[in-house]
Structure formats: structure tokens, C-alpha cells
């Protein structure tokens, strides 16, 4: 029986992994992810963009070490959805360590999100605090390889 080892691998679909896009700002990344979710999940790109930006206004979702986890709540969303973006060039993200980011995990949750939302964010923070995991993501050049890294990650 192939049991899922972590919460993130249940949410992240291989087709929601974007590599080396030409984005030079968090605004561009949010637009790109908005388009992705509009095409794959029928969520208006403007809704995705506004949700992510509303959360950024409260404080940067940059974690440091080149990682950001932008997240937001979306009305009428039935369950959480996720995307992973690895940009070709690091972009400014107001992270606490002042470093730009190029590993960006986007999480959208239902408007009335439960503890699951917090569990997902905690798991992501754990994953990305793992230096070896970050290095493997940086070195992976195929969406499937990145997907496998997320699926195989264990606490």
C-alpha cells in the first residue's frame, strides 16, 4: 500500500510545479500562479492574486534561506490547493534574512480554513528548514523530480 507520508504531497499536483519562469517580482509570480489555478481549478486569477496580496500586506511570507510560502484564503474553495514555483533568478520578497527567494510554495485554502491550514504551513516550514531538502529542490530540473522530493519528504 502506497501511503502518503506528508500532507503536502496530497495537495501538490505535478502539473502545479512551475520551473524557471521569467518572473522578476512577487507580483509576477502571483499573476503566473493565478493563471495556473484559473486553468486547472477554475478559480479566477484575480481572486488568487488578491488573496495572496492581501496576505502579503500583513507581512512578508518570505521565510528566509531563499524560500517563501505565500498563502491566502479563497471564497468557495472546497479544499486546499498548492503550487510550487522555482524562479530562474531570485526575486525580492522582504524575507527576514533580507535575501531574495527563488523557491516559492503557494498555498490556497478555503475561506473558513481549519487547523489543517496551520498544519500545512507548519509542515512546509519544517520541510524548508531542511538544508538538504532545499539543496535538492535547487538542483532538480524537472517538475516530476521536484514532485518526488515533496512526496518522499518525511518528518
N, C-alpha and C positions, 0 to 999 in steps of 0.2 A: 504494500500500500504506500503510495507516494504522498506523504503528509506534508502540508505546508509548514515550514519551520518558523515563519515570521508573518506578521500582519501585513507588512509592506508588499510582500510578493503576491498577496491576494488582490491587491489594489492596482499594482503597476502592470500594465499590459505592454508587451514588446513593441507594439506599434505606437505607444506613447513615449518612446525614448527617442529624443532628437539629438543628433550629433553635429558638432561643429557648425552651428548656424552662424550667420554673419552678424548676429546681434551685438551691438556695442553699448547697450544700456538696458537697465531692468525694464524700462517701458517697452522696448522692442521684444524682449523675452516674453513679457506678459501678453503682448499682441500675438506673438507666434503661438503661444500655448492656447490663447483664446481661439485662434483659428483651428488648431488641432482639436480642441474639445467641441467646437462647433460642428466640425466634420464628423467626429467619431461618436459624440454623445448628444448631439443636437441641443447644446447649451449655447445661447447667444454669446458671441465673442465679447460683446460689450459688457455682458454680465460677468464673465470671467475676469476681464480686465478690471472692472470697477471693484469687484470683490477683493482681488489681490491688492489693488492700490489702496483701498480703504484700510486694509490691514497694515500695509507699509507705512501709512501715515501715523499709525500708533507707535511705530518704532521699527527699525530695520529688522528683517528676518534673516539677515546675514549672521551666520554662526561664527565665522572666522575660519582660518585654515582653507580659504578658497571655496567655502560651502555656504549656500543659502537655502532656506526652506520657506519660500513664500507660500502662504496658505490663506484660504478665505472660505466664507460660508456662502452657499448659493441656494436661493429660494427654489423650492420644488425639486431639489436634487434628492433622489431616493437613497443613494449610498455614496460613500466617499469615492473619489476618483483621483488619479495621480498621473503625473508626467515627470520625466527626468530629462533635463537639458544639460548637455555638456557643450559649452561655447568654445570656439576656437581661440578666442582672445579673452582673457579675464576682464570682467566689467566691474565698474564701481558699484558697491552695494551697501555702503555705510556699515560694514561689518565692524564688530568691536575691536578687532586687531588692525583695522584700517586697510587690510589687504583686499584687492579685488577678488571676485569669485568667478569660477567657471564650472562648478558643479552645483546645479540648481534643481532641487526637488520640489515640484509644485503639488500641493495637496488642496483639493476642494472637498468640503464636507457639507452635508445638509444644514440648512439654517438652524434647525434645532439639534445641533450635534450633541452627542452624549460624551461619556467618558472615553469612548472609542477614539475620538478626535485627539484627546490628550495622550492616550496610549500610543497612537500612531506617531505623534510628534516626539514622544519620549523615545520610541524605538528608532526613529530617524536620527535623533541627536546621538543616541548610542552608536548607531552604525557609523555616522560621520566622524565620531570622535576616535574611531579606529584608524590609525595612520596607515596601516597595511591595506585596509579596505579602500581608503581614499586613493592610495597609490595605484591599486588595481583598477579603479574606475578611470583614473587618469591615463593609464596605459591601454585600456580596452578601446578598440577602434570600431567595433561592431555592436549594434543595438542588442543582438542576441547574447553576446558575451557580457554586456552590462546587465541585461536581464538575469542571466545566470548568477552573476555576483550578488544581486539583490535576493534572488531565490535561495541561494546557498548560505547566506549570512545567518549566523546563529548567535544568540546572546550568550 
